[in-house]
Amino acid sequence: MISGNLFIITAASGAGKTSLVKALLDKDAHVKLSISHTTRVPRPGEEDGVHYHFVDEATFLGMLEKGAFLESAQVHSARYGTSEKAVNTALAAGHDVILEIDWQGAEQVRAIYPLAVSIFILPPSLDTLAERLKGRAQDSDAVIASRLAVAREEMRHLVAFDYVTINDKFEDALQDLIAIIQAQRLKTNTQLERHSALIQTLV
């Protein structure tokens, strides 16, 4: 099977990354989302194995010690990690895989997979970002203020990414993601591998 493409999608909390990725998955059956492990407490409506693999601190640290993670990071007060085995299995099966991770994780993954395509999603303004965080009604004002401060630091790392899209109008941002993924699939080296038999008959 042809190896799939690895996509990294990063954004500051509240920029709409999770909603955009979900909409992308609904539109493209050939894209798979890597489910991260986290020590974070599940939010209302989140399911283990669907949104995250929720584990305790001891379990996470045990996996970290065994080298089970492709990347890992501590964000706010929780740990997050991506299973290297799960990602490699999906790529080997020819699936395009999305890693929905922060800039620290993206940096680690690029060191191992230099051909990974990285995308940073920005909010249209800090005010809009604050409104979206408040609209979740899940965090206190103090937590929101902390997240906004962290968001500004996170967004300073966008220069290391291959693509940047601004999530002002949701459908426009979604189309940007679709276009990036489709463009990657149409690269010459990918097409030479995917359609080698056809191309040999043509050239």
N, CA and C atoms as a LAMMPS dump frame, in Angstrom:
ITEM: TIMESTEP
0
ITEM: NUMBER OF ATOMS
609
ITEM: BOX BOUNDS ff ff ff
-5.0000000000000000e+02 5.0000000000000000e+02
-5.0000000000000000e+02 5.0000000000000000e+02
-5.0000000000000000e+02 5.0000000000000000e+02
ITEM: ATOMS id mol type element x y z
1 1 1 N 0.838 -1.195 0
2 1 2 C 0 0 0
3 1 3 C 0.874 1.247 0
4 2 1 N 0.374 2.304 -0.614
5 2 2 C 1.086 3.574 -0.655
6 2 3 C 0.979 4.261 0.689
7 3 1 N 2.072 4.798 1.153
8 3 2 C 2.068 5.503 2.432
9 3 3 C 1.261 6.781 2.312
10 4 1 N 0.503 7.089 3.346
11 4 2 C -0.308 8.297 3.339
12 4 3 C 0.493 9.531 3.708
13 5 1 N -0.179 10.658 3.667
14 5 2 C 0.414 11.944 4.028
15 5 3 C 0.141 12.239 5.498
16 6 1 N 1.088 12.897 6.15
17 6 2 C 0.925 13.281 7.542
18 6 3 C 0.713 14.782 7.623
19 7 1 N -0.42 15.18 8.211
20 7 2 C -0.76 16.592 8.357
21 7 3 C -0.792 16.972 9.833
22 8 1 N -0.191 18.092 10.153
23 8 2 C -0.213 18.635 11.51
24 8 3 C -1.103 19.871 11.497
25 9 1 N -2.115 19.893 12.349
26 9 2 C -2.984 21.067 12.448
27 9 3 C -2.898 21.612 13.865
28 10 1 N -2.505 22.861 13.962
29 10 2 C -2.264 23.512 15.245
30 10 3 C -3.018 24.825 15.318
31 11 1 N -3.433 25.196 16.525
32 11 2 C -4.105 26.482 16.738
33 11 3 C -4.098 26.8 18.216
34 12 1 N -4.268 28.056 18.527
35 12 2 C -4.464 28.445 19.921
36 12 3 C -5.843 27.963 20.362
37 13 1 N -5.979 27.657 21.64
38 13 2 C -7.26 27.201 22.172
39 13 3 C -8.353 28.23 21.883
40 14 1 N -9.459 27.754 21.274
41 14 2 C -10.569 28.647 20.968
42 14 3 C -10.587 29.143 19.539
43 15 1 N -9.571 28.788 18.751
44 15 2 C -9.505 29.263 17.365
45 15 3 C -10.406 28.461 16.433
46 16 1 N -10.972 27.356 16.926
47 16 2 C -11.91 26.573 16.117
48 16 3 C -11.299 25.357 15.465
49 17 1 N -10.115 24.961 15.909
50 17 2 C -9.408 23.831 15.299
51 17 3 C -10.218 22.537 15.344
52 18 1 N -10.764 22.208 16.502
53 18 2 C -11.478 20.943 16.663
54 18 3 C -12.711 20.878 15.761
55 19 1 N -13.449 21.974 15.683
56 19 2 C -14.646 22.014 14.828
57 19 3 C -14.276 21.891 13.356
58 20 1 N -13.199 22.54 12.955
59 20 2 C -12.765 22.473 11.56
60 20 3 C -12.297 21.067 11.201
61 21 1 N -11.547 20.451 12.084
62 21 2 C -11.068 19.092 11.818
63 21 3 C -12.242 18.127 11.72
64 22 1 N -13.227 18.268 12.595
65 22 2 C -14.409 17.397 12.546
66 22 3 C -15.14 17.552 11.214
67 23 1 N -15.305 18.793 10.769
68 23 2 C -15.981 19.035 9.492
69 23 3 C -15.177 18.47 8.332
70 24 1 N -13.862 18.562 8.421
71 24 2 C -12.991 18.01 7.386
72 24 3 C -13.127 16.493 7.312
73 25 1 N -13.151 15.843 8.464
74 25 2 C -13.298 14.387 8.506
75 25 3 C -14.64 13.949 7.933
76 26 1 N -15.682 14.744 8.177
77 26 2 C -17.006 14.427 7.642
78 26 3 C -17.033 14.498 6.12
79 27 1 N -16.176 15.355 5.54
80 27 2 C -16.174 15.552 4.091
81 27 3 C -15.206 14.641 3.352
82 28 1 N -14.202 14.133 4.062
83 28 2 C -13.155 13.354 3.393
84 28 3 C -12.907 12.051 4.149
85 29 1 N -13.412 10.968 3.58
86 29 2 C -13.303 9.657 4.239
87 29 3 C -11.89 9.096 4.205
88 30 1 N -11.004 9.686 3.396
89 30 2 C -9.641 9.183 3.281
90 30 3 C -8.703 9.786 4.333
91 31 1 N -9.231 10.697 5.141
92 31 2 C -8.433 11.322 6.191
93 31 3 C -8.799 10.699 7.536
94 32 1 N -7.801 10.333 8.301
95 32 2 C -8.007 9.765 9.622
96 32 3 C -7.411 10.694 10.677
97 33 1 N -8.091 10.811 11.794
98 33 2 C -7.596 11.633 12.897
99 33 3 C -6.873 10.755 13.908
100 34 1 N -5.673 11.14 14.261
101 34 2 C -4.953 10.441 15.319
102 34 3 C -5.552 10.844 16.661
103 35 1 N -5.962 9.861 17.452
104 35 2 C -6.568 10.136 18.767
105 35 3 C -5.461 10.199 19.817
106 36 1 N -5.284 11.36 20.41
107 36 2 C -4.215 11.555 21.383
108 36 3 C -4.567 10.964 22.745
109 37 1 N -3.526 10.67 23.509
110 37 2 C -3.683 10.308 24.92
111 37 3 C -3.564 11.593 25.741
112 38 1 N -4.332 11.7 26.803
113 38 2 C -4.234 12.882 27.659
114 38 3 C -4.582 12.544 29.108
115 39 1 N -4.001 13.32 29.999
116 39 2 C -4.329 13.188 31.423
117 39 3 C -5.425 14.178 31.806
118 40 1 N -5.893 14.95 30.82
119 40 2 C -6.946 15.939 31.104
120 40 3 C -8.26 15.251 31.449
121 41 1 N -9.038 15.872 32.321
122 41 2 C -10.357 15.357 32.675
123 41 3 C -11.303 15.573 31.485
124 42 1 N -12.11 14.576 31.118
125 42 2 C -13.032 14.745 29.986
126 42 3 C -13.999 15.907 30.202
127 43 1 N -14.233 16.667 29.138
128 43 2 C -15.233 17.73 29.178
129 43 3 C -16.595 17.123 28.879
130 44 1 N -17.673 17.823 29.208
131 44 2 C -19.017 17.297 28.929
132 44 3 C -19.168 16.894 27.463
133 45 1 N -19.627 15.686 27.232
134 45 2 C -19.854 15.197 25.877
135 45 3 C -18.677 14.464 25.259
136 46 1 N -17.503 14.534 25.879
137 46 2 C -16.339 13.852 25.34
138 46 3 C -16.345 12.373 25.712
139 47 1 N -15.926 11.523 24.762
140 47 2 C -15.918 10.083 24.983
141 47 3 C -14.495 9.534 24.878
142 48 1 N -14.176 8.609 25.761
143 48 2 C -12.871 7.962 25.739
144 48 3 C -12.723 7.142 24.462
145 49 1 N -11.599 7.311 23.775
146 49 2 C -11.355 6.578 22.543
147 49 3 C -11.919 7.25 21.316
148 50 1 N -12.736 8.286 21.503
149 50 2 C -13.323 9.029 20.387
150 50 3 C -12.677 10.402 20.283
151 51 1 N -12.73 11.143 21.37
152 51 2 C -12.117 12.472 21.393
153 51 3 C -10.663 12.395 21.857
154 52 1 N -10.43 11.614 22.89
155 52 2 C -9.088 11.355 23.415
156 52 3 C -9.071 9.966 24.036
157 53 1 N -7.862 9.457 24.267
158 53 2 C -7.687 8.317 25.153
159 53 3 C -7.359 8.93 26.513
160 54 1 N -8.316 8.921 27.423
161 54 2 C -8.133 9.544 28.737
162 54 3 C -7.43 8.564 29.674
163 55 1 N -6.253 8.958 30.172
164 55 2 C -5.474 8.09 31.052
165 55 3 C -5.023 8.892 32.272
166 56 1 N -4.629 8.172 33.32
167 56 2 C -4.135 8.874 34.499
168 56 3 C -2.645 9.193 34.333
169 57 1 N -2.117 9.973 35.248
170 57 2 C -0.738 10.431 35.163
171 57 3 C 0.257 9.268 35.131
172 58 1 N 0.036 8.264 35.979
173 58 2 C 0.958 7.132 36.046
174 58 3 C 1.005 6.359 34.73
175 59 1 N -0.163 6.148 34.13
176 59 2 C -0.224 5.435 32.852
177 59 3 C 0.496 6.208 31.763
178 60 1 N 0.256 7.515 31.73
179 60 2 C 0.888 8.363 30.712
180 60 3 C 2.407 8.327 30.85
181 61 1 N 2.889 8.503 32.081
182 61 2 C 4.333 8.522 32.313
183 61 3 C 4.973 7.172 31.985
184 62 1 N 4.226 6.08 32.212
185 62 2 C 4.717 4.762 31.859
186 62 3 C 4.896 4.621 30.358
187 63 1 N 3.916 5.122 29.602
188 63 2 C 4.006 5.078 28.138
189 63 3 C 5.146 5.961 27.638
190 64 1 N 5.304 7.106 28.277
191 64 2 C 6.371 8.034 27.901
192 64 3 C 7.743 7.387 28.102
193 65 1 N 7.894 6.699 29.218
194 65 2 C 9.163 6.039 29.534
195 65 3 C 9.485 4.938 28.533
196 66 1 N 8.453 4.266 28.019
197 66 2 C 8.653 3.183 27.049
198 66 3 C 8.85 3.7 25.625
199 67 1 N 8.76 5.025 25.432
200 67 2 C 8.932 5.604 24.103
201 67 3 C 7.751 5.375 23.192
202 68 1 N 6.557 5.294 23.771
203 68 2 C 5.354 4.99 22.987
204 68 3 C 4.828 6.189 22.203
205 69 1 N 5.294 7.406 22.539
206 69 2 C 4.734 8.602 21.92
207 69 3 C 5.625 9.162 20.814
208 70 1 N 4.991 9.505 19.719
209 70 2 C 5.658 10.207 18.632
210 70 3 C 6.006 11.623 19.074
211 71 1 N 5.11 12.201 19.831
212 71 2 C 5.323 13.521 20.426
213 71 3 C 4.518 13.589 21.703
214 72 1 N 4.967 14.437 22.621
215 72 2 C 4.216 14.649 23.848
216 72 3 C 4.495 16.05 24.358
217 73 1 N 3.552 16.587 25.117
218 73 2 C 3.708 17.942 25.641
219 73 3 C 2.812 18.128 26.846
220 74 1 N 3.161 19.108 27.64
221 74 2 C 2.293 19.518 28.739
222 74 3 C 1.688 20.855 28.367
223 75 1 N 0.367 20.902 28.317
224 75 2 C -0.365 22.114 27.967
225 75 3 C -1.276 22.465 29.121
226 76 1 N -1.106 23.684 29.646
227 76 2 C -1.821 24.083 30.859
228 76 3 C -1.443 23.084 31.962
229 77 1 N -2.377 22.363 32.523
230 77 2 C -2.032 21.444 33.619
231 77 3 C -2.141 19.976 33.212
232 78 1 N -2.269 19.709 31.918
233 78 2 C -2.459 18.33 31.452
234 78 3 C -1.371 17.905 30.473
235 79 1 N -1.169 16.607 30.379
236 79 2 C -0.216 16.04 29.43
237 79 3 C -0.958 15.485 28.214
238 80 1 N -0.311 15.586 27.043
239 80 2 C -0.879 15.068 25.808
240 80 3 C 0.207 14.297 25.062
241 81 1 N -0.182 13.231 24.374
242 81 2 C 0.792 12.455 23.617
243 81 3 C 0.157 11.731 22.445
244 82 1 N 0.916 11.546 21.377
245 82 2 C 0.45 10.865 20.168
246 82 3 C 1.125 9.512 20.04
247 83 1 N 0.356 8.469 19.913
248 83 2 C 0.886 7.114 19.781
249 83 3 C 1.626 6.955 18.453
250 84 1 N 2.909 6.65 18.529
251 84 2 C 3.712 6.473 17.314
252 84 3 C 3.231 5.252 16.526
253 85 1 N 2.897 4.173 17.221
254 85 2 C 2.449 2.949 16.563
255 85 3 C 1.166 3.182 15.782
256 86 1 N 0.202 3.89 16.378
257 86 2 C -1.079 4.139 15.708
258 86 3 C -0.899 4.968 14.443
259 87 1 N -0.037 5.984 14.513
260 87 2 C 0.203 6.845 13.353
261 87 3 C 0.889 6.072 12.241
262 88 1 N 1.93 5.325 12.578
263 88 2 C 2.661 4.58 11.561
264 88 3 C 1.795 3.513 10.895
265 89 1 N 0.917 2.882 11.677
266 89 2 C 0.02 1.869 11.12
267 89 3 C -0.937 2.477 10.108
268 90 1 N -1.508 3.636 10.446
269 90 2 C -2.445 4.311 9.543
270 90 3 C -1.753 4.795 8.273
271 91 1 N -0.557 5.361 8.408
272 91 2 C 0.189 5.835 7.239
273 91 3 C 0.568 4.677 6.329
274 92 1 N 0.997 3.572 6.911
275 92 2 C 1.396 2.405 6.121
276 92 3 C 0.223 1.82 5.342
277 93 1 N -0.983 2.006 5.885
278 93 2 C -2.185 1.509 5.212
279 93 3 C -2.654 2.463 4.112
280 94 1 N -1.925 3.574 3.917
281 94 2 C -2.264 4.505 2.848
282 94 3 C -3.202 5.619 3.246
283 95 1 N -3.519 5.728 4.533
284 95 2 C -4.411 6.798 4.984
285 95 3 C -3.645 8.102 5.173
286 96 1 N -4.308 9.207 4.896
287 96 2 C -3.78 10.505 5.29
288 96 3 C -4.158 10.697 6.753
289 97 1 N -3.202 11.114 7.564
290 97 2 C -3.412 11.216 9.007
291 97 3 C -3.252 12.653 9.475
292 98 1 N -4.192 13.088 10.304
293 98 2 C -4.128 14.425 10.9
294 98 3 C -3.721 14.306 12.358
295 99 1 N -2.72 15.08 12.727
296 99 2 C -2.349 15.235 14.124
297 99 3 C -2.856 16.594 14.581
298 100 1 N -3.784 16.582 15.508
299 100 2 C -4.345 17.825 16.042
300 100 3 C -3.586 18.127 17.344
301 101 1 N -2.456 18.809 17.207
302 101 2 C -1.542 18.975 18.336
303 101 3 C -1.084 20.422 18.464
304 102 1 N -0.378 20.729 19.561
305 102 2 C 0.085 22.099 19.78
306 102 3 C 1.445 22.288 19.105
307 103 1 N 1.973 23.522 19.171
308 103 2 C 3.208 23.849 18.458
309 103 3 C 4.406 23.054 18.967
310 104 1 N 4.402 22.718 20.263
311 104 2 C 5.508 21.935 20.803
312 104 3 C 5.547 20.543 20.168
313 105 1 N 4.37 19.917 20.089
314 105 2 C 4.272 18.608 19.461
315 105 3 C 4.624 18.673 17.987
316 106 1 N 4.174 19.746 17.318
317 106 2 C 4.468 19.909 15.894
318 106 3 C 5.966 19.959 15.647
319 107 1 N 6.67 20.634 16.519
320 107 2 C 8.127 20.741 16.402
321 107 3 C 8.782 19.369 16.52
322 108 1 N 8.306 18.563 17.46
323 108 2 C 8.847 17.217 17.651
324 108 3 C 8.569 16.331 16.442
325 109 1 N 7.348 16.419 15.914
326 109 2 C 6.97 15.568 14.774
327 109 3 C 7.764 15.943 13.527
328 110 1 N 7.951 17.242 13.28
329 110 2 C 8.701 17.667 12.094
330 110 3 C 10.141 17.161 12.122
331 111 1 N 10.697 17.001 13.326
332 111 2 C 12.063 16.491 13.439
333 111 3 C 12.149 15.034 12.995
334 112 1 N 11.042 14.287 13.161
335 112 2 C 11.006 12.866 12.793
336 112 3 C 10.452 12.671 11.385
337 113 1 N 9.427 13.472 11.038
338 113 2 C 8.789 13.413 9.722
339 113 3 C 8.955 14.766 9.025
340 114 1 N 10.108 15.011 8.427
341 114 2 C 10.33 16.328 7.798
342 114 3 C 9.369 16.63 6.649
343 115 1 N 8.733 15.609 6.083
344 115 2 C 7.794 15.833 4.985
345 115 3 C 6.366 16.079 5.48
346 116 1 N 6.162 16.051 6.782
347 116 2 C 4.828 16.346 7.32
348 116 3 C 4.418 17.765 6.932
349 117 1 N 3.153 17.933 6.602
350 117 2 C 2.627 19.241 6.206
351 117 3 C 1.969 19.887 7.421
352 118 1 N 2.425 21.07 7.791
353 118 2 C 1.921 21.714 9.005
354 118 3 C 1.066 22.935 8.687
355 119 1 N -0.043 23.042 9.416
356 119 2 C -1.029 24.107 9.184
357 119 3 C -1.351 24.769 10.517
358 120 1 N -1.302 26.097 10.549
359 120 2 C -1.653 26.837 11.772
360 120 3 C -2.942 27.621 11.52
361 121 1 N -3.898 27.475 12.439
362 121 2 C -5.186 28.169 12.321
363 121 3 C -5.212 29.349 13.291
364 122 1 N -5.48 30.528 12.769
365 122 2 C -5.552 31.74 13.581
366 122 3 C -6.997 32.202 13.761
367 123 1 N -7.297 32.864 14.88
368 123 2 C -8.605 33.523 15.019
369 123 3 C -8.534 34.867 14.303
370 124 1 N -9.666 35.469 13.969
371 124 2 C -9.631 36.767 13.28
372 124 3 C -9.189 37.917 14.177
373 125 1 N -9.287 37.739 15.492
374 125 2 C -8.852 38.776 16.436
375 125 3 C -8.783 38.186 17.835
376 126 1 N -8.097 38.894 18.734
377 126 2 C -8.037 38.445 20.129
378 126 3 C -9.404 38.553 20.794
379 127 1 N -10.167 39.581 20.42
380 127 2 C -11.514 39.744 20.99
381 127 3 C -12.399 38.561 20.619
382 128 1 N -12.318 38.134 19.368
383 128 2 C -13.11 36.989 18.915
384 128 3 C -12.675 35.721 19.651
385 129 1 N -11.364 35.584 19.845
386 129 2 C -10.851 34.424 20.568
387 129 3 C -11.403 34.4 21.991
388 130 1 N -11.409 35.555 22.655
389 130 2 C -11.927 35.644 24.021
390 130 3 C -13.415 35.3 24.059
391 131 1 N -14.167 35.783 23.079
392 131 2 C -15.608 35.5 23.023
393 131 3 C -15.866 34.011 22.837
394 132 1 N -15.064 33.357 22.001
395 132 2 C -15.25 31.929 21.766
396 132 3 C -14.945 31.12 23.023
397 133 1 N -13.914 31.518 23.739
398 133 2 C -13.572 30.811 24.983
399 133 3 C -14.667 30.995 26.029
400 134 1 N -15.202 32.19 26.124
401 134 2 C -16.286 32.453 27.077
402 134 3 C -17.553 31.711 26.67
403 135 1 N -17.768 31.584 25.353
404 135 2 C -18.965 30.922 24.853
405 135 3 C -19.026 29.448 25.173
406 136 1 N -17.88 28.847 25.473
407 136 2 C -17.871 27.43 25.849
408 136 3 C -18.555 27.201 27.192
409 137 1 N -18.516 28.229 28.045
410 137 2 C -19.099 28.149 29.399
411 137 3 C -18.541 26.965 30.175
412 138 1 N -17.263 26.679 29.959
413 138 2 C -16.628 25.542 30.626
414 138 3 C -15.509 25.968 31.572
415 139 1 N -15.045 27.221 31.43
416 139 2 C -13.902 27.674 32.208
417 139 3 C -14.214 28.965 32.946
418 140 1 N -13.53 29.178 34.064
419 140 2 C -13.691 30.402 34.843
420 140 3 C -13.009 31.562 34.131
421 141 1 N -13.296 32.785 34.575
422 141 2 C -12.666 33.966 33.977
423 141 3 C -11.151 33.914 34.131
424 142 1 N -10.692 33.39 35.259
425 142 2 C -9.249 33.295 35.494
426 142 3 C -8.603 32.328 34.51
427 143 1 N -9.273 31.196 34.256
428 143 2 C -8.74 30.208 33.309
429 143 3 C -8.731 30.784 31.894
430 144 1 N -9.787 31.509 31.547
431 144 2 C -9.863 32.129 30.21
432 144 3 C -8.751 33.141 30.025
433 145 1 N -8.51 33.961 31.039
434 145 2 C -7.427 34.947 30.961
435 145 3 C -6.08 34.259 30.771
436 146 1 N -5.903 33.14 31.473
437 146 2 C -4.658 32.38 31.337
438 146 3 C -4.531 31.804 29.933
439 147 1 N -5.621 31.28 29.394
440 147 2 C -5.599 30.694 28.053
441 147 3 C -5.299 31.748 26.991
442 148 1 N -5.815 32.953 27.175
443 148 2 C -5.541 34.031 26.219
444 148 3 C -4.068 34.414 26.226
445 149 1 N -3.48 34.45 27.415
446 149 2 C -2.058 34.771 27.517
447 149 3 C -1.218 33.698 26.84
448 150 1 N -1.589 32.435 27.067
449 150 2 C -0.879 31.325 26.442
450 150 3 C -1.078 31.355 24.928
451 151 1 N -2.293 31.716 24.493
452 151 2 C -2.605 31.762 23.057
453 151 3 C -1.691 32.733 22.321
454 152 1 N -1.441 33.879 22.898
455 152 2 C -0.58 34.867 22.243
456 152 3 C 0.83 34.304 22.066
457 153 1 N 1.307 33.577 23.059
458 153 2 C 2.632 32.957 22.947
459 153 3 C 2.616 31.864 21.885
460 154 1 N 1.55 31.058 21.851
461 154 2 C 1.445 29.978 20.866
462 154 3 C 1.453 30.525 19.447
463 155 1 N 0.731 31.616 19.221
464 155 2 C 0.6 32.156 17.873
465 155 3 C 1.898 32.747 17.339
466 156 1 N 2.836 33.033 18.22
467 156 2 C 4.142 33.527 17.775
468 156 3 C 4.942 32.455 17.028
469 157 1 N 4.517 31.212 17.149
470 157 2 C 5.238 30.107 16.513
471 157 3 C 4.713 29.783 15.114
472 158 1 N 3.773 30.552 14.61
473 158 2 C 3.162 30.23 13.318
474 158 3 C 4.158 30.291 12.166
475 159 1 N 5.253 31.041 12.332
476 159 2 C 6.219 31.174 11.238
477 159 3 C 6.91 29.85 10.906
478 160 1 N 6.846 28.893 11.808
479 160 2 C 7.477 27.597 11.562
480 160 3 C 6.586 26.662 10.75
481 161 1 N 5.342 27.081 10.463
482 161 2 C 4.38 26.216 9.789
483 161 3 C 4.356 26.477 8.287
484 162 1 N 3.938 25.447 7.537
485 162 2 C 3.895 25.546 6.075
486 162 3 C 2.751 26.421 5.59
487 163 1 N 1.608 26.336 6.281
488 163 2 C 0.417 27.078 5.87
489 163 3 C -0.229 27.756 7.077
490 164 1 N -0.895 28.872 6.811
491 164 2 C -1.661 29.574 7.844
492 164 3 C -3.023 29.924 7.267
493 165 1 N -4.084 29.617 8.009
494 165 2 C -5.421 30.043 7.609
495 165 3 C -6.084 30.756 8.78
496 166 1 N -6.948 31.708 8.468
497 166 2 C -7.635 32.492 9.493
498 166 3 C -9.087 32.044 9.564
499 167 1 N -9.491 31.578 10.727
500 167 2 C -10.858 31.077 10.902
501 167 3 C -11.781 32.228 11.296
502 168 1 N -12.103 33.055 10.291
503 168 2 C -13.082 34.121 10.482
504 168 3 C -14.442 33.575 10.058
505 169 1 N -14.564 33.207 8.793
506 169 2 C -15.756 32.528 8.289
507 169 3 C -15.435 31.034 8.226
508 170 1 N -16.189 30.255 8.965
509 170 2 C -15.899 28.828 9.127
510 170 3 C -15.761 28.102 7.796
511 171 1 N -16.693 28.299 6.879
512 171 2 C -16.664 27.571 5.606
513 171 3 C -15.44 27.928 4.782
514 172 1 N -15.011 29.19 4.85
515 172 2 C -13.811 29.589 4.114
516 172 3 C -12.578 28.884 4.68
517 173 1 N -12.481 28.824 6.002
518 173 2 C -11.339 28.158 6.642
519 173 3 C -11.35 26.661 6.324
520 174 1 N -12.541 26.063 6.307
521 174 2 C -12.667 24.644 5.973
522 174 3 C -12.202 24.384 4.544
523 175 1 N -12.594 25.241 3.624
524 175 2 C -12.167 25.083 2.231
525 175 3 C -10.66 25.236 2.097
526 176 1 N -10.077 26.086 2.913
527 176 2 C -8.615 26.22 2.917
528 176 3 C -7.955 24.891 3.288
529 177 1 N -8.467 24.245 4.326
530 177 2 C -7.899 22.966 4.758
531 177 3 C -8.054 21.908 3.669
532 178 1 N -9.226 21.857 3.06
533 178 2 C -9.48 20.889 1.989
534 178 3 C -8.514 21.121 0.828
535 179 1 N -8.294 22.387 0.485
536 179 2 C -7.402 22.724 -0.635
537 179 3 C -5.968 22.307 -0.344
538 180 1 N -5.515 22.516 0.887
539 180 2 C -4.145 22.141 1.262
540 180 3 C -3.956 20.629 1.147
541 181 1 N -4.912 19.889 1.655
542 181 2 C -4.814 18.422 1.615
543 181 3 C -4.854 17.911 0.183
544 182 1 N -5.75 18.476 -0.617
545 182 2 C -5.841 18.031 -2.011
546 182 3 C -4.574 18.374 -2.781
547 183 1 N -4.005 19.536 -2.528
548 183 2 C -2.774 19.932 -3.212
549 183 3 C -1.632 18.972 -2.875
550 184 1 N -1.562 18.558 -1.619
551 184 2 C -0.514 17.618 -1.209
552 184 3 C -0.669 16.283 -1.927
553 185 1 N -1.897 15.84 -2.1
554 185 2 C -2.145 14.569 -2.79
555 185 3 C -1.769 14.642 -4.268
556 186 1 N -1.788 15.85 -4.84
557 186 2 C -1.521 16.012 -6.266
558 186 3 C -0.065 16.335 -6.574
559 187 1 N 0.786 16.35 -5.557
560 187 2 C 2.206 16.592 -5.802
561 187 3 C 2.767 15.501 -6.712
562 188 1 N 3.742 15.876 -7.517
563 188 2 C 4.273 14.961 -8.52
564 188 3 C 4.784 13.656 -7.919
565 189 1 N 5.562 13.745 -6.839
566 189 2 C 6.111 12.509 -6.27
567 189 3 C 5.017 11.583 -5.754
568 190 1 N 3.923 12.182 -5.227
569 190 2 C 2.805 11.365 -4.75
570 190 3 C 2.091 10.695 -5.909
571 191 1 N 1.851 11.441 -6.975
572 191 2 C 1.15 10.901 -8.137
573 191 3 C 1.993 9.853 -8.873
574 192 1 N 3.315 10.061 -8.909
575 192 2 C 4.193 9.073 -9.541
576 192 3 C 4.11 7.728 -8.839
577 193 1 N 3.933 7.776 -7.535
578 193 2 C 3.839 6.543 -6.769
579 193 3 C 2.442 5.936 -6.86
580 194 1 N 1.433 6.792 -6.744
581 194 2 C 0.057 6.313 -6.704
582 194 3 C -0.401 5.783 -8.064
583 195 1 N 0.053 6.436 -9.139
584 195 2 C -0.412 6.069 -10.483
585 195 3 C 0.759 5.645 -11.368
586 196 1 N 1.676 4.905 -10.788
587 196 2 C 2.893 4.514 -11.519
588 196 3 C 2.592 3.726 -12.789
589 197 1 N 1.638 2.798 -12.716
590 197 2 C 1.313 1.965 -13.888
591 197 3 C 0.784 2.815 -15.033
592 198 1 N -0.127 3.745 -14.731
593 198 2 C -0.69 4.63 -15.763
594 198 3 C 0.389 5.505 -16.371
595 199 1 N 1.195 6.116 -15.503
596 199 2 C 2.205 7.07 -15.983
597 199 3 C 3.232 6.388 -16.855
598 200 1 N 3.577 5.155 -16.526
599 200 2 C 4.533 4.409 -17.362
600 200 3 C 4.016 4.183 -18.77
601 201 1 N 2.693 4.013 -18.9
602 201 2 C 2.119 3.814 -20.239
603 201 3 C 2.055 5.131 -21.022
604 202 1 N 2.067 6.24 -20.305
605 202 2 C 1.946 7.545 -20.959
606 202 3 C 3.286 8.149 -21.352
607 203 1 N 4.305 7.877 -20.568
608 203 2 C 5.594 8.525 -20.828
609 203 3 C 6.686 7.495 -21.112
